[in-house]
């Protein structure tokens, strides 16, 4: 996964930086943005999508209509979780990806639905922190939870 992201960033960032050095700036968003991240074994580990992507800097991309899907490691490519938000900011620092948003977010996993506001997802730790108006719904049987 890190290798694929490193390759993408090593190709994309110098081109964008060179364009910026020559006074060229993006004046329109990228529509239907997609970024696949592959594991070291070559299997897809995540897919980041946005209806619009705005290049801010070498380490920041702002997304509209974000959908971030993670997959269970292995060749089957089974769905692990999906993160949905109307807007999000992607921070890339030393090949580590963090996604942040102040608006609503929704996390969907098998048997679990979480929503809230003001959130941060750290892909390297596979952890989401939701700071405001958190709602958690379990779609599984929870036997003897109050014993």
N, C-alpha and C positions, 0 to 999 in steps of 0.2 A: 504494500500500500504506500509506504513512504517513498519507495523507489519511483512509482508511477507519478506521485505528486511532485517529487523532486524533478523528474524529467520535464513535466508540464511547466512547472514554475521556472526551471532553468531556461526553457525555450521562450516562454511567454513574457516573463518579466524584463529580460534585456531588450526585447523588441519594443515593449511599451515604454521602457525607460529611454531608449534611444529616440523614439518618436517624441517623447516629452522634451528631451534635450534639444531637439531641433524645432521646438515651438509647435509641434503637432499635438493636439489634444482631442480626446473623444468628445464630439458634440452631440452624439446621439447614443441612446442605450442599445445594448445588444438585446435583441428579442429572442425569446425561446432559448435562453441560456441553459447549457447542460455541461456538467463536469463529472465524469466518472473517475473514481479512484480505485485502482487495482491493488490487490495484495501482492506480496513478493512472489507468490506462486502464480500470479497472473489472473486470479479470479477477482470479480468485481466485489469490492467491500462496501462502497457507497456510491450514491448518485445524488448530486446537488443540481436542482433545477430552479429556474426562475422565469417568470413571464418576461421580466426585464432585468438586465444587469447593468449597473453603472460603475465604470472603472473610476475609483477614487485615487488609489496609489498602488505601488507595488505590493502593499500588504493589506489593502482593503478593497472590497467590492460590496456595493449595496445592491440588494435584490428586492424586487417587487414580485409578489406571488410565489414565495419560496416553498419548495417541497424538497426535503432532505430525507432520502431513503437509505437505510443501512441494511446490509445483508449478513446472514450467518456465514462465518468463514467456511469455505469449502467449495467444491465444484458445482454443487447443486444450485447455488445462488438463491437460497431461500430467504424470504423477507424476514428481517428482524424487527425493524421499527420504521415508522414514518413520522417526520416532524413537519408540521404545516404552519405557516405564518404569512400574514399579508405583506409584511416588510421584514427584512433582516439585513444585518451587516455581517459580512464574512471577514474575519481577520486571519491572515496567514503570517506566521512568524516562525522562521527557522523550520519550515515544513510541518508546523503544528497548526491545526485549523480550529478556530473557535467561531461560533455563530451566535449572534446576539440580537435581541429585539426588545422594544419597549411595548409593542402592541401584543395582541392575543397570540398565543401559541397553542398548538394541540399536538400531543404525542400519542400515537396509536401503536399498540403492540398487541399481540395475541393475549386476550383476556384482560386488557388494561387500556383505559382511556384517561389521559391527563390533560388538563387545560389550565391556563392562567395568563398572567401578564408579566412583563419585565423579566426576561429570561436570558440565560446563557447556556449554550451547549458546547462542551469540550470534547472533541472527537477522540483525542488521545486517551482520555480517561473514560470515554463513553458515559458521560455524566451530564445531566441537565439540572440546572438550578432555576426554579421558578419562584420569584419573590412576591408576587401579588395575586390575590384572587384565585388561589389554587383550588381546583376541583379534581378529585380522583374517583374514578368509577372502575370497580373490578367486575369483569364479566366471567367470573369463575366461582364455583362453589367453594365456600370457606367454612369447612366443618369445624365445629368446636372452637370457634375463635374467642368465645367469651369464657371458656373454662379456665 
